[in-house]
Amino acid sequence: MPVKINGSSSGSVTLEAPASGSDVTLTLPDGTGTSGQLLSTNGSGALSFVNGGKILQVVRATDSTQRTTTSTSMVDASISVTITPQKSDSNILLIWNARVSSANNGYTDIRIADSSNNAISGAEFAACGDGTSTEQTVTVTAIGWASPNTTNATTFKGRFATNTGTGSLRNNTQTGQLFAIEVAA
């Protein structure tokens, strides 16, 4: 006879013995310290709690002002996000989406950096332009991964530079967005 467990708001789970073959014993973990974790099976009836990879929080910053630079060294792009990790071993997935323009014969680079201007792994470089005689404008996305190893507030920011002329962030035509997503280890 199957056992049906109804959810508190919707849905249900039905437990039923296999139609043929040997008995399967379902052994539940003791549940100690498992708040917010998922229960997983290895296919043989053994269950365990899984906690890695869960998104714990998302913080977003936006900018709708056009920004320009003539600097060939990275400068702040006036977009930053501060996240306070819930767990010291969490990782932070960073995503910056911006509409970027290059000057004629040039390119404009963007990067995500920490508060000390150190580039974030994977987001050291994303660019618009290829050195042709025409100005180019494209949507650019930089994606990085950080492991701050703290539960203190941590700030990440966008930076940009050009190799020639004026480079632009066209946030006035497409809102620039910077996301910090805390992922449990």
Protein Blocks (a to p, Z undefined) as FASTA:
>chain_A
ZZddddfkggcddddddfbdcdddddddehiapghiacddehiopacddfehpafbdcdd
ddfbdcddfbfbdcdehiacddddfbfkbccdddddddddddehiacddddddfkopace
hilpccedehiabdcdddddddddddehpabdcddddddddfehjadddfkloccddddd
dddZZ
